């Protein structure tokens, strides 16, 4: 497999990294992306899992 999936323990930097990514995406997409929400277990600091992103229509 060229790109294996790797799971990592929760990282306290993830919320800040998401906010940085949200800022970049909103700057590029403008009105096409009214908002972007951090969802999934990594949006809750005490939970573990994979990061998901869901654009608001």
N, C-alpha and C positions, 0 to 999 in steps of 0.2 A: 504494500500500500504506500503510495507516494506521500500522502498527507495524513498520517494517523491522527486520530482524535486523542487529545490529552486532557484529562480532567485535573483541575487544581483545587486546593483548599481555598476557602473564601479569603479574599484579599481586601483589607480595609481601604485600599486605594480605589477600588472599583467604582464607588459612587462618584468620586471626583473625576475619574476617567470617563465615566458615562456623561457627566455634565460637559466636559470638554468636547466629547464627540457630538453631543446634541448641539452645542454651539456651532461647531463646524458644519454639520449637516443643515441646520437652519439657515446659516449664512449662504450656503450653496443653493438650497432648494427654495428659499424664500416662502412665498405664499402657498407653494405646492405642498409644503409640510408645516401645517399649523402648529403641531406639537409632536413630540416624540417622548414616549413613556418608557421608563426602565421597568420591565415586568419580569416575572419569574422569580425563582428562589433567591437569586443574587440581589434582588431589589430589597430583600429583607436581611439585614446584617447577621441575624442569628441562624439563618437558613443556609443550606448549601445547594449547589447545582450549577447549571449552565446559564449563561446570560442570554436573555431574549430581548428583542426590541420590537415594539409594535407601534407603527405610525398611526396617528389619529387621522381619520378621513376628513 
